[in-house]
């Protein structure tokens, strides 16, 4: 009855071999303490999953409240279920916009304490609110369901699932884990040969020990204080800036 937690590297998993739906994650025990298990009938588990939708790494979240704004709120979690941001509201029928720069897997949870969502045909008196994602140019890329009762959970990824989008400089550069508590990795085809600079929130360039191997750079940020930092990637006259959080 023992348990073990195994953390698998994501790397380029999301951009290679995974279909939009009907995928299977398979876990199987081959040996126990170096030998075949005495009871093999519970050594394999298969979990079906669909690939989450893709949102641009730099996006705008627009949240419009309904007539009862204090019932509306949202929370944003990362892949480790850590709370990244949360918002509650007091102004009715008001559109709020929030800018995010993220890289990884996330879950947005929208809650309504009135248990009738942001808009519901059975209660037209509450008006109509909405939640939608926009790209950096302000174009709507995703609108979420508004009739969800008390809670709506929407999982999505950013940056690396871009097979159906135009490939631009840095579109396949991943920065992970983010947030982190020590080392972080910058990986992607545009990393190789690029000039990398690190800045703090005041715009001061800082030096961090690192090791470089082809398309991957491993940074040692253990000596830095907690907070937000920025990574500048520049190559062939093009430039990309990614943010990361040290906890």
Beta strands, then each sheet from edge to edge (+ up, - down):
strand 1: 23-28
strand 2: 44-49
strand 3: 53-55
strand 4: 58-64
strand 5: 72-78
strand 6: 83-88
strand 7: 95-101
strand 8: 105-112
strand 9: 130-135
strand 10: 140-143
strand 11: 151-158
strand 12: 174-176
strand 13: 183-187
strand 14: 195-200
strand 15: 205-206
strand 16: 209-213
strand 17: 216-220
strand 18: 227-235
strand 19: 238-246
sheet 1: 1+ 2-
sheet 2: 3+ 11+ 8- 5+ 6-
sheet 3: 7+ 4- 9+ 10-
sheet 4: 12+ 13- 17+ 16-
sheet 5: 15+ 14- 18+ 19-
end
